[in-house]
Amino acid sequence: MENPATGEPLARVTDAGTADALKALDAAVGVQSRWAASTPAACAPTSTSTAASSWRNHT
């Protein structure tokens, strides 16, 4: 992904296909009941870590 004004890179975007999306969906479904039963305080470190990792990997 590039800044249209400068052409400088803004982020890297993974080129994933249907199989990748289905694999991610299956993984999410597999842990959804545990995630739903967790408290917000228990989920926060995972959410924060995932967001930070996504930001680092896409800048």
mmCIF file of the N, C-alpha and C atoms, coordinates in Angstrom:
data_MODEL
# 
_entry.id   MODEL 
# 
loop_
_atom_site.group_PDB 
_atom_site.id 
_atom_site.type_symbol 
_atom_site.label_atom_id 
_atom_site.label_alt_id 
_atom_site.label_comp_id 
_atom_site.label_asym_id 
_atom_site.label_entity_id 
_atom_site.label_seq_id 
_atom_site.pdbx_PDB_ins_code 
_atom_site.Cartn_x 
_atom_site.Cartn_y 
_atom_site.Cartn_z 
_atom_site.occupancy 
_atom_site.B_iso_or_equiv 
_atom_site.pdbx_formal_charge 
_atom_site.auth_seq_id 
_atom_site.auth_comp_id 
_atom_site.auth_asym_id 
_atom_site.auth_atom_id 
_atom_site.pdbx_PDB_model_num 
ATOM 1   N N  . MET A 1 1  ? 0.850   -1.145  0.000  1.00 0.00 ? 1  MET A N  1 
ATOM 2   C CA . MET A 1 1  ? 0.000   0.000   0.000  1.00 0.00 ? 1  MET A CA 1 
ATOM 3   C C  . MET A 1 1  ? 0.909   1.223   0.000  1.00 0.00 ? 1  MET A C  1 
ATOM 4   N N  . GLU A 1 2  ? 0.621   2.152   -0.901 1.00 0.00 ? 2  GLU A N  1 
ATOM 5   C CA . GLU A 1 2  ? 1.454   3.334   -1.031 1.00 0.00 ? 2  GLU A CA 1 
ATOM 6   C C  . GLU A 1 2  ? 0.654   4.614   -0.815 1.00 0.00 ? 2  GLU A C  1 
ATOM 7   N N  . ASN A 1 3  ? 1.355   5.634   -0.355 1.00 0.00 ? 3  ASN A N  1 
ATOM 8   C CA . ASN A 1 3  ? 0.781   6.963   -0.255 1.00 0.00 ? 3  ASN A CA 1 
ATOM 9   C C  . ASN A 1 3  ? 0.639   7.486   -1.684 1.00 0.00 ? 3  ASN A C  1 
ATOM 10  N N  . PRO A 1 4  ? -0.570  7.760   -2.146 1.00 0.00 ? 4  PRO A N  1 
ATOM 11  C CA . PRO A 1 4  ? -0.741  8.189   -3.532 1.00 0.00 ? 4  PRO A CA 1 
ATOM 12  C C  . PRO A 1 4  ? -0.086  9.536   -3.839 1.00 0.00 ? 4  PRO A C  1 
ATOM 13  N N  . ALA A 1 5  ? 0.120   10.353  -2.837 1.00 0.00 ? 5  ALA A N  1 
ATOM 14  C CA . ALA A 1 5  ? 0.722   11.664  -3.056 1.00 0.00 ? 5  ALA A CA 1 
ATOM 15  C C  . ALA A 1 5  ? 2.232   11.586  -3.232 1.00 0.00 ? 5  ALA A C  1 
ATOM 16  N N  . THR A 1 6  ? 2.855   10.649  -2.515 1.00 0.00 ? 6  THR A N  1 
ATOM 17  C CA . THR A 1 6  ? 4.318   10.588  -2.526 1.00 0.00 ? 6  THR A CA 1 
ATOM 18  C C  . THR A 1 6  ? 4.875   9.311   -3.129 1.00 0.00 ? 6  THR A C  1 
ATOM 19  N N  . GLY A 1 7  ? 4.039   8.263   -3.208 1.00 0.00 ? 7  GLY A N  1 
ATOM 20  C CA . GLY A 1 7  ? 4.528   6.969   -3.679 1.00 0.00 ? 7  GLY A CA 1 
ATOM 21  C C  . GLY A 1 7  ? 5.273   6.190   -2.617 1.00 0.00 ? 7  GLY A C  1 
ATOM 22  N N  . GLU A 1 8  ? 5.410   6.786   -1.429 1.00 0.00 ? 8  GLU A N  1 
ATOM 23  C CA . GLU A 1 8  ? 6.098   6.113   -0.326 1.00 0.00 ? 8  GLU A CA 1 
ATOM 24  C C  . GLU A 1 8  ? 5.252   4.978   0.212  1.00 0.00 ? 8  GLU A C  1 
ATOM 25  N N  . PRO A 1 9  ? 5.887   3.882   0.645  1.00 0.00 ? 9  PRO A N  1 
ATOM 26  C CA . PRO A 1 9  ? 5.118   2.777   1.230  1.00 0.00 ? 9  PRO A CA 1 
ATOM 27  C C  . PRO A 1 9  ? 4.466   3.185   2.544  1.00 0.00 ? 9  PRO A C  1 
ATOM 28  N N  . LEU A 1 10 ? 3.201   2.810   2.709  1.00 0.00 ? 10 LEU A N  1 
ATOM 29  C CA . LEU A 1 10 ? 2.486   3.033   3.966  1.00 0.00 ? 10 LEU A CA 1 
ATOM 30  C C  . LEU A 1 10 ? 2.384   1.743   4.760  1.00 0.00 ? 10 LEU A C  1 
ATOM 31  N N  . ALA A 1 11 ? 2.178   0.644   4.053  1.00 0.00 ? 11 ALA A N  1 
ATOM 32  C CA . ALA A 1 11 ? 1.984   -0.636  4.726  1.00 0.00 ? 11 ALA A CA 1 
ATOM 33  C C  . ALA A 1 11 ? 2.195   -1.764  3.737  1.00 0.00 ? 11 ALA A C  1 
ATOM 34  N N  . ARG A 1 12 ? 2.477   -2.930  4.274  1.00 0.00 ? 12 ARG A N  1 
ATOM 35  C CA . ARG A 1 12 ? 2.515   -4.149  3.469  1.00 0.00 ? 12 ARG A CA 1 
ATOM 36  C C  . ARG A 1 12 ? 1.197   -4.862  3.695  1.00 0.00 ? 12 ARG A C  1 
ATOM 37  N N  . VAL A 1 13 ? 0.599   -5.317  2.631  1.00 0.00 ? 13 VAL A N  1 
ATOM 38  C CA . VAL A 1 13 ? -0.672  -6.015  2.726  1.00 0.00 ? 13 VAL A CA 1 
ATOM 39  C C  . VAL A 1 13 ? -0.464  -7.439  2.245  1.00 0.00 ? 13 VAL A C  1 
ATOM 40  N N  . THR A 1 14 ? -0.862  -8.387  3.067  1.00 0.00 ? 14 THR A N  1 
ATOM 41  C CA . THR A 1 14 ? -0.703  -9.795  2.726  1.00 0.00 ? 14 THR A CA 1 
ATOM 42  C C  . THR A 1 14 ? -1.631  -10.179 1.594  1.00 0.00 ? 14 THR A C  1 
ATOM 43  N N  . ASP A 1 15 ? -1.099  -10.927 0.670  1.00 0.00 ? 15 ASP A N  1 
ATOM 44  C CA . ASP A 1 15 ? -1.893  -11.426 -0.450 1.00 0.00 ? 15 ASP A CA 1 
ATOM 45  C C  . ASP A 1 15 ? -2.423  -12.806 -0.052 1.00 0.00 ? 15 ASP A C  1 
ATOM 46  N N  . ALA A 1 16 ? -3.610  -12.840 0.518  1.00 0.00 ? 16 ALA A N  1 
ATOM 47  C CA . ALA A 1 16 ? -4.200  -14.086 0.995  1.00 0.00 ? 16 ALA A CA 1 
ATOM 48  C C  . ALA A 1 16 ? -5.368  -14.478 0.097  1.00 0.00 ? 16 ALA A C  1 
ATOM 49  N N  . GLY A 1 17 ? -5.590  -15.753 0.013  1.00 0.00 ? 17 GLY A N  1 
ATOM 50  C CA . GLY A 1 17 ? -6.689  -16.255 -0.800 1.00 0.00 ? 17 GLY A CA 1 
ATOM 51  C C  . GLY A 1 17 ? -7.800  -16.843 0.047  1.00 0.00 ? 17 GLY A C  1 
ATOM 52  N N  . THR A 1 18 ? -8.719  -17.482 -0.616 1.00 0.00 ? 18 THR A N  1 
ATOM 53  C CA . THR A 1 18 ? -9.869  -18.083 0.052  1.00 0.00 ? 18 THR A CA 1 
ATOM 54  C C  . THR A 1 18 ? -9.443  -19.117 1.092  1.00 0.00 ? 18 THR A C  1 
ATOM 55  N N  . ALA A 1 19 ? -8.488  -19.951 0.758  1.00 0.00 ? 19 ALA A N  1 
ATOM 56  C CA . ALA A 1 19 ? -8.037  -20.986 1.700  1.00 0.00 ? 19 ALA A CA 1 
ATOM 57  C C  . ALA A 1 19 ? -7.482  -20.359 2.978  1.00 0.00 ? 19 ALA A C  1 
ATOM 58  N N  . ASP A 1 20 ? -6.735  -19.259 2.827  1.00 0.00 ? 20 ASP A N  1 
ATOM 59  C CA . ASP A 1 20 ? -6.181  -18.563 4.006  1.00 0.00 ? 20 ASP A CA 1 
ATOM 60  C C  . ASP A 1 20 ? -7.295  -17.992 4.871  1.00 0.00 ? 20 ASP A C  1 
ATOM 61  N N  . ALA A 1 21 ? -8.290  -17.401 4.223  1.00 0.00 ? 21 ALA A N  1 
ATOM 62  C CA . ALA A 1 21 ? -9.417  -16.819 4.966  1.00 0.00 ? 21 ALA A CA 1 
ATOM 63  C C  . ALA A 1 21 ? -10.190 -17.903 5.711  1.00 0.00 ? 21 ALA A C  1 
ATOM 64  N N  . LEU A 1 22 ? -10.419 -19.027 5.067  1.00 0.00 ? 22 LEU A N  1 
ATOM 65  C CA . LEU A 1 22 ? -11.146 -20.119 5.723  1.00 0.00 ? 22 LEU A CA 1 
ATOM 66  C C  . LEU A 1 22 ? -10.352 -20.703 6.887  1.00 0.00 ? 22 LEU A C  1 
ATOM 67  N N  . LYS A 1 23 ? -9.039  -20.781 6.744  1.00 0.00 ? 23 LYS A N  1 
ATOM 68  C CA . LYS A 1 23 ? -8.189  -21.276 7.825  1.00 0.00 ? 23 LYS A CA 1 
ATOM 69  C C  . LYS A 1 23 ? -8.261  -20.328 9.032  1.00 0.00 ? 23 LYS A C  1 
ATOM 70  N N  . ALA A 1 24 ? -8.222  -19.019 8.775  1.00 0.00 ? 24 ALA A N  1 
ATOM 71  C CA . ALA A 1 24 ? -8.335  -18.040 9.860  1.00 0.00 ? 24 ALA A CA 1 
ATOM 72  C C  . ALA A 1 24 ? -9.710  -18.114 10.519 1.00 0.00 ? 24 ALA A C  1 
ATOM 73  N N  . LEU A 1 25 ? -10.748 -18.269 9.710  1.00 0.00 ? 25 LEU A N  1 
ATOM 74  C CA . LEU A 1 25 ? -12.101 -18.384 10.248 1.00 0.00 ? 25 LEU A CA 1 
ATOM 75  C C  . LEU A 1 25 ? -12.237 -19.625 11.118 1.00 0.00 ? 25 LEU A C  1 
ATOM 76  N N  . ASP A 1 26 ? -11.721 -20.749 10.662 1.00 0.00 ? 26 ASP A N  1 
ATOM 77  C CA . ASP A 1 26 ? -11.766 -21.981 11.459 1.00 0.00 ? 26 ASP A CA 1 
ATOM 78  C C  . ASP A 1 26 ? -11.049 -21.810 12.788 1.00 0.00 ? 26 ASP A C  1 
ATOM 79  N N  . ALA A 1 27 ? -9.903  -21.124 12.774 1.00 0.00 ? 27 ALA A N  1 
ATOM 80  C CA . ALA A 1 27 ? -9.157  -20.893 14.011 1.00 0.00 ? 27 ALA A CA 1 
ATOM 81  C C  . ALA A 1 27 ? -9.969  -20.014 14.959 1.00 0.00 ? 27 ALA A C  1 
ATOM 82  N N  . ALA A 1 28 ? -10.611 -18.991 14.425 1.00 0.00 ? 28 ALA A N  1 
ATOM 83  C CA . ALA A 1 28 ? -11.419 -18.095 15.262 1.00 0.00 ? 28 ALA A CA 1 
ATOM 84  C C  . ALA A 1 28 ? -12.618 -18.823 15.850 1.00 0.00 ? 28 ALA A C  1 
ATOM 85  N N  . VAL A 1 29 ? -13.270 -19.630 15.055 1.00 0.00 ? 29 VAL A N  1 
ATOM 86  C CA . VAL A 1 29 ? -14.425 -20.394 15.540 1.00 0.00 ? 29 VAL A CA 1 
ATOM 87  C C  . VAL A 1 29 ? -13.990 -21.337 16.657 1.00 0.00 ? 29 VAL A C  1 
ATOM 88  N N  . GLY A 1 30 ? -12.790 -21.901 16.519 1.00 0.00 ? 30 GLY A N  1 
ATOM 89  C CA . GLY A 1 30 ? -12.294 -22.847 17.505 1.00 0.00 ? 30 GLY A CA 1 
ATOM 90  C C  . GLY A 1 30 ? -12.070 -22.254 18.885 1.00 0.00 ? 30 GLY A C  1 
ATOM 91  N N  . VAL A 1 31 ? -11.816 -20.964 18.971 1.00 0.00 ? 31 VAL A N  1 
ATOM 92  C CA . VAL A 1 31 ? -11.552 -20.344 20.274 1.00 0.00 ? 31 VAL A CA 1 
ATOM 93  C C  . VAL A 1 31 ? -12.641 -19.361 20.696 1.00 0.00 ? 31 VAL A C  1 
ATOM 94  N N  . GLN A 1 32 ? -13.672 -19.187 19.891 1.00 0.00 ? 32 GLN A N  1 
ATOM 95  C CA . GLN A 1 32 ? -14.696 -18.183 20.167 1.00 0.00 ? 32 GLN A CA 1 
ATOM 96  C C  . GLN A 1 32 ? -15.372 -18.385 21.517 1.00 0.00 ? 32 GLN A C  1 
ATOM 97  N N  . SER A 1 33 ? -15.723 -19.614 21.872 1.00 0.00 ? 33 SER A N  1 
ATOM 98  C CA . SER A 1 33 ? -16.442 -19.828 23.138 1.00 0.00 ? 33 SER A CA 1 
ATOM 99  C C  . SER A 1 33 ? -15.562 -19.465 24.341 1.00 0.00 ? 33 SER A C  1 
ATOM 100 N N  . ARG A 1 34 ? -14.267 -19.784 24.276 1.00 0.00 ? 34 ARG A N  1 
ATOM 101 C CA . ARG A 1 34 ? -13.360 -19.397 25.370 1.00 0.00 ? 34 ARG A CA 1 
ATOM 102 C C  . ARG A 1 34 ? -13.189 -17.889 25.422 1.00 0.00 ? 34 ARG A C  1 
ATOM 103 N N  . TRP A 1 35 ? -13.076 -17.262 24.258 1.00 0.00 ? 35 TRP A N  1 
ATOM 104 C CA . TRP A 1 35 ? -12.915 -15.804 24.197 1.00 0.00 ? 35 TRP A CA 1 
ATOM 105 C C  . TRP A 1 35 ? -14.160 -15.115 24.764 1.00 0.00 ? 35 TRP A C  1 
ATOM 106 N N  . ALA A 1 36 ? -15.332 -15.600 24.377 1.00 0.00 ? 36 ALA A N  1 
ATOM 107 C CA . ALA A 1 36 ? -16.588 -15.001 24.839 1.00 0.00 ? 36 ALA A CA 1 
ATOM 108 C C  . ALA A 1 36 ? -16.747 -15.126 26.351 1.00 0.00 ? 36 ALA A C  1 
ATOM 109 N N  . ALA A 1 37 ? -16.214 -16.194 26.936 1.00 0.00 ? 37 ALA A N  1 
ATOM 110 C CA . ALA A 1 37 ? -16.342 -16.417 28.375 1.00 0.00 ? 37 ALA A CA 1 
ATOM 111 C C  . ALA A 1 37 ? -15.294 -15.638 29.171 1.00 0.00 ? 37 ALA A C  1 
ATOM 112 N N  . SER A 1 38 ? -14.333 -15.033 28.486 1.00 0.00 ? 38 SER A N  1 
ATOM 113 C CA . SER A 1 38 ? -13.273 -14.290 29.157 1.00 0.00 ? 38 SER A CA 1 
ATOM 114 C C  . SER A 1 38 ? -13.752 -12.898 29.554 1.00 0.00 ? 38 SER A C  1 
ATOM 115 N N  . THR A 1 39 ? -13.124 -12.359 30.570 1.00 0.00 ? 39 THR A N  1 
ATOM 116 C CA . THR A 1 39 ? -13.419 -10.988 30.977 1.00 0.00 ? 39 THR A CA 1 
ATOM 117 C C  . THR A 1 39 ? -12.670 -10.028 30.052 1.00 0.00 ? 39 THR A C  1 
ATOM 118 N N  . PRO A 1 40 ? -13.139 -8.794  29.951 1.00 0.00 ? 40 PRO A N  1 
ATOM 119 C CA . PRO A 1 40 ? -12.408 -7.812  29.152 1.00 0.00 ? 40 PRO A CA 1 
ATOM 120 C C  . PRO A 1 40 ? -10.951 -7.650  29.606 1.00 0.00 ? 40 PRO A C  1 
ATOM 121 N N  . ALA A 1 41 ? -10.725 -7.705  30.899 1.00 0.00 ? 41 ALA A N  1 
ATOM 122 C CA . ALA A 1 41 ? -9.358  -7.563  31.411 1.00 0.00 ? 41 ALA A CA 1 
ATOM 123 C C  . ALA A 1 41 ? -8.469  -8.713  30.946 1.00 0.00 ? 41 ALA A C  1 
ATOM 124 N N  . ALA A 1 42 ? -9.042  -9.903  30.841 1.00 0.00 ? 42 ALA A N  1 
ATOM 125 C CA . ALA A 1 42 ? -8.265  -11.054 30.378 1.00 0.00 ? 42 ALA A CA 1 
ATOM 126 C C  . ALA A 1 42 ? -7.978  -10.966 28.880 1.00 0.00 ? 42 ALA A C  1 
ATOM 127 N N  . CYS A 1 43 ? -8.889  -10.364 28.121 1.00 0.00 ? 43 CYS A N  1 
ATOM 128 C CA . CYS A 1 43 ? -8.728  -10.248 26.668 1.00 0.00 ? 43 CYS A CA 1 
ATOM 129 C C  . CYS A 1 43 ? -7.807  -9.106  26.264 1.00 0.00 ? 43 CYS A C  1 
ATOM 130 N N  . ALA A 1 44 ? -7.708  -8.086  27.081 1.00 0.00 ? 44 ALA A N  1 
ATOM 131 C CA . ALA A 1 44 ? -6.970  -6.878  26.713 1.00 0.00 ? 44 ALA A CA 1 
ATOM 132 C C  . ALA A 1 44 ? -5.523  -7.132  26.296 1.00 0.00 ? 44 ALA A C  1 
ATOM 133 N N  . PRO A 1 45 ? -4.743  -7.924  27.050 1.00 0.00 ? 45 PRO A N  1 
ATOM 134 C CA . PRO A 1 45 ? -3.351  -8.127  26.620 1.00 0.00 ? 45 PRO A CA 1 
ATOM 135 C C  . PRO A 1 45 ? -3.253  -8.778  25.234 1.00 0.00 ? 45 PRO A C  1 
ATOM 136 N N  . THR A 1 46 ? -4.135  -9.713  24.938 1.00 0.00 ? 46 THR A N  1 
ATOM 137 C CA . THR A 1 46 ? -4.116  -10.363 23.632 1.00 0.00 ? 46 THR A CA 1 
ATOM 138 C C  . THR A 1 46 ? -4.504  -9.376  22.546 1.00 0.00 ? 46 THR A C  1 
ATOM 139 N N  . SER A 1 47 ? -5.539  -8.601  22.783 1.00 0.00 ? 47 SER A N  1 
ATOM 140 C CA . SER A 1 47 ? -5.980  -7.619  21.790 1.00 0.00 ? 47 SER A CA 1 
ATOM 141 C C  . SER A 1 47 ? -4.905  -6.584  21.533 1.00 0.00 ? 47 SER A C  1 
ATOM 142 N N  . THR A 1 48 ? -4.298  -6.097  22.584 1.00 0.00 ? 48 THR A N  1 
ATOM 143 C CA . THR A 1 48 ? -3.260  -5.083  22.454 1.00 0.00 ? 48 THR A CA 1 
ATOM 144 C C  . THR A 1 48 ? -2.043  -5.647  21.728 1.00 0.00 ? 48 THR A C  1 
ATOM 145 N N  . SER A 1 49 ? -1.649  -6.856  22.083 1.00 0.00 ? 49 SER A N  1 
ATOM 146 C CA . SER A 1 49 ? -0.503  -7.493  21.450 1.00 0.00 ? 49 SER A CA 1 
ATOM 147 C C  . SER A 1 49 ? -0.761  -7.735  19.966 1.00 0.00 ? 49 SER A C  1 
ATOM 148 N N  . THR A 1 50 ? -1.963  -8.193  19.636 1.00 0.00 ? 50 THR A N  1 
ATOM 149 C CA . THR A 1 50 ? -2.306  -8.448  18.244 1.00 0.00 ? 50 THR A CA 1 
ATOM 150 C C  . THR A 1 50 ? -2.308  -7.156  17.442 1.00 0.00 ? 50 THR A C  1 
ATOM 151 N N  . ALA A 1 51 ? -2.879  -6.111  17.991 1.00 0.00 ? 51 ALA A N  1 
ATOM 152 C CA . ALA A 1 51 ? -2.913  -4.820  17.299 1.00 0.00 ? 51 ALA A CA 1 
ATOM 153 C C  . ALA A 1 51 ? -1.503  -4.282  17.090 1.00 0.00 ? 51 ALA A C  1 
ATOM 154 N N  . ALA A 1 52 ? -0.670  -4.375  18.112 1.00 0.00 ? 52 ALA A N  1 
ATOM 155 C CA . ALA A 1 52 ? 0.704   -3.887  17.998 1.00 0.00 ? 52 ALA A CA 1 
ATOM 156 C C  . ALA A 1 52 ? 1.472   -4.686  16.957 1.00 0.00 ? 52 ALA A C  1 
ATOM 157 N N  . SER A 1 53 ? 1.289   -5.992  16.952 1.00 0.00 ? 53 SER A N  1 
ATOM 158 C CA . SER A 1 53 ? 1.970   -6.846  15.980 1.00 0.00 ? 53 SER A CA 1 
ATOM 159 C C  . SER A 1 53 ? 1.508   -6.516  14.565 1.00 0.00 ? 53 SER A C  1 
ATOM 160 N N  . SER A 1 54 ? 0.208   -6.309  14.387 1.00 0.00 ? 54 SER A N  1 
ATOM 161 C CA . SER A 1 54 ? -0.307  -5.960  13.073 1.00 0.00 ? 54 SER A CA 1 
ATOM 162 C C  . SER A 1 54 ? 0.282   -4.640  12.606 1.00 0.00 ? 54 SER A C  1 
ATOM 163 N N  . TRP A 1 55 ? 0.371   -3.664  13.507 1.00 0.00 ? 55 TRP A N  1 
ATOM 164 C CA . TRP A 1 55 ? 0.904   -2.368  13.149 1.00 0.00 ? 55 TRP A CA 1 
ATOM 165 C C  . TRP A 1 55 ? 2.373   -2.482  12.744 1.00 0.00 ? 55 TRP A C  1 
ATOM 166 N N  . ARG A 1 56 ? 3.165   -3.230  13.535 1.00 0.00 ? 56 ARG A N  1 
ATOM 167 C CA . ARG A 1 56 ? 4.595   -3.393  13.217 1.00 0.00 ? 56 ARG A CA 1 
ATOM 168 C C  . ARG A 1 56 ? 4.767   -4.107  11.883 1.00 0.00 ? 56 ARG A C  1 
ATOM 169 N N  . ASN A 1 57 ? 3.940   -5.096  11.591 1.00 0.00 ? 57 ASN A N  1 
ATOM 170 C CA . ASN A 1 57 ? 4.097   -5.885  10.379 1.00 0.00 ? 57 ASN A CA 1 
ATOM 171 C C  . ASN A 1 57 ? 3.579   -5.186  9.134  1.00 0.00 ? 57 ASN A C  1 
ATOM 172 N N  . HIS A 1 58 ? 2.865   -4.097  9.314  1.00 0.00 ? 58 HIS A N  1 
ATOM 173 C CA . HIS A 1 58 ? 2.272   -3.431  8.156  1.00 0.00 ? 58 HIS A CA 1 
ATOM 174 C C  . HIS A 1 58 ? 2.712   -1.990  7.993  1.00 0.00 ? 58 HIS A C  1 
ATOM 175 N N  . THR A 1 59 ? 3.832   -1.636  8.595  1.00 0.00 ? 59 THR A N  1 
ATOM 176 C CA . THR A 1 59 ? 4.335   -0.281  8.404  1.00 0.00 ? 59 THR A CA 1 
ATOM 177 C C  . THR A 1 59 ? 5.667   -0.329  7.734  1.00 0.00 ? 59 THR A C  1 
# 
